[in-house]
Amino acid sequence: MLPPHYTLTHTLPTPADYCRLRTLAGMSAKALEAATRGLPNTLFAATVFHEGQLVGMGRVTGDGGLFFDINDIAVDPAHQKRGLGKAIVGALMDFVHRTAPATAHVTLIADGEAHRLYAHFGFKPVGPESIGMAIHIDDRRA
């Protein structure tokens, strides 16, 4: 349940709002062109608005059958500690539980203390059997 004056929708943020909220929440910046290309490939989105302004978001990406990824969980710092992140992840996981086949693999990368939020939904660390890895395209071009 969201506090008064907050609304949870299943719409995508605009590319500009997506980029703004990521940086506002302390996440890495994304190019507007990348957001414009990538957002339409979202399987499911959850967005939270406060009096018409986007203040929280999250997405499910993947192939829709074998793999599902939880991405872009971001809440404006001025609106944190109100249960918005939990509501967003809850909506994303409701979608995954409704649509994912029994053998689907659901992953996410938890930054900082966010692992505490995701643990409420059954996520567990995968180490030492597995280790998360990433490459940033800018790193390869340097």
C-alpha positions in Angstrom: 0.0 0.0 0.0 1.4 3.4 -1.0 1.2 6.5 1.1 -1.4 9.1 0.1 -0.7 11.1 -3.1 1.4 8.3 -4.6 0.2 6.3 -7.6 1.8 3.1 -8.9 1.3 2.4 -12.6 2.6 -0.1 -15.1 3.7 2.4 -17.7 7.2 3.1 -18.9 8.9 6.3 -17.9 9.8 8.6 -20.7 13.4 8.3 -21.7 14.1 11.7 -20.2 12.4 10.9 -16.9 14.3 7.5 -16.8 17.7 9.2 -17.2 16.8 11.9 -14.7 15.6 9.5 -12.0 18.6 7.2 -12.4 21.1 10.0 -11.7 18.9 11.5 -9.0 18.9 8.1 -7.2 22.7 7.9 -7.5 22.8 5.3 -10.2 25.1 5.5 -13.3 24.0 7.9 -16.0 22.6 6.5 -19.2 22.5 8.3 -22.6 19.1 9.5 -23.7 19.7 7.6 -27.0 20.3 4.4 -25.1 17.1 4.9 -23.0 15.1 5.7 -26.1 16.2 2.4 -27.8 16.1 0.2 -24.7 12.9 1.1 -22.8 10.5 -0.2 -25.5 12.1 -3.7 -25.0 10.9 -3.8 -21.4 8.7 -6.8 -20.5 7.0 -5.0 -17.6 7.4 -1.8 -15.8 6.3 -0.3 -12.5 6.4 3.4 -12.0 5.4 5.5 -9.0 4.2 9.1 -9.4 3.8 11.7 -6.7 1.4 14.5 -7.8 2.2 13.8 -11.4 6.0 13.5 -11.2 7.9 10.3 -11.6 9.6 9.5 -8.2 10.2 5.7 -8.5 10.6 3.1 -11.2 11.6 -0.5 -11.9 11.6 -2.8 -14.9 11.6 -6.5 -15.8 13.7 -7.3 -18.9 14.8 -10.5 -20.5 13.5 -13.0 -23.1 10.2 -13.7 -21.4 10.7 -17.4 -21.1 14.1 -18.5 -20.0 15.5 -15.4 -18.3 14.0 -12.4 -16.4 16.1 -9.6 -15.0 15.0 -7.1 -12.5 16.5 -3.7 -13.4 16.5 0.0 -12.7 14.9 0.0 -9.2 15.3 3.7 -8.4 13.5 6.0 -6.0 14.0 9.8 -5.7 15.9 10.3 -2.4 13.3 12.9 -1.3 10.7 10.1 -1.4 12.7 7.2 0.1 11.8 5.3 3.3 8.1 5.3 2.4 7.8 1.8 1.0 8.0 2.8 -2.6 10.9 0.5 -3.5 9.1 -2.4 -1.9 5.9 -1.6 -3.8 7.9 -1.4 -7.1 9.7 -4.7 -6.6 6.4 -6.3 -5.4 4.7 -5.3 -8.6 7.6 -6.6 -10.7 7.7 -9.9 -8.9 3.9 -10.3 -9.2 4.4 -10.0 -13.0 7.2 -12.6 -12.9 5.2 -15.1 -10.8 2.2 -14.7 -13.1 4.2 -15.1 -16.4 7.5 -16.9 -15.9 7.6 -20.7 -16.6 8.7 -22.9 -13.7 12.3 -23.2 -14.9 12.8 -19.5 -15.6 15.9 -17.9 -14.1 15.3 -14.5 -12.4 18.3 -12.3 -11.6 19.3 -8.9 -10.4 22.3 -7.0 -9.2 21.9 -5.6 -5.7 23.9 -2.4 -5.1 24.9 -1.5 -1.5 22.3 -2.3 1.1 19.5 -3.0 -1.6 20.1 -6.7 -1.0 18.0 -6.3 2.2 15.0 -5.2 0.1 15.4 -8.0 -2.4 15.7 -10.7 0.3 12.1 -10.0 1.3 11.1 -11.3 -2.1 13.2 -14.5 -1.9 16.4 -13.4 -3.6 19.6 -14.8 -2.2 23.3 -14.3 -2.9 24.6 -16.7 -5.6 28.3 -16.8 -4.4 30.5 -18.6 -4.1 29.0 -20.9 -6.8 28.5 -18.0 -9.1 29.9 -14.5 -9.4 28.2 -11.5 -11.0 30.2 -9.9 -13.8 29.8 -6.9 -16.0 31.5 -4.9 -18.7 30.8 -1.3 -19.6 31.1 -0.4 -23.3 32.8 2.9 -22.5 35.5 0.8 -20.7 36.2 -1.1 -23.9 36.4 2.0 -26.0 39.0 3.8 -23.8 
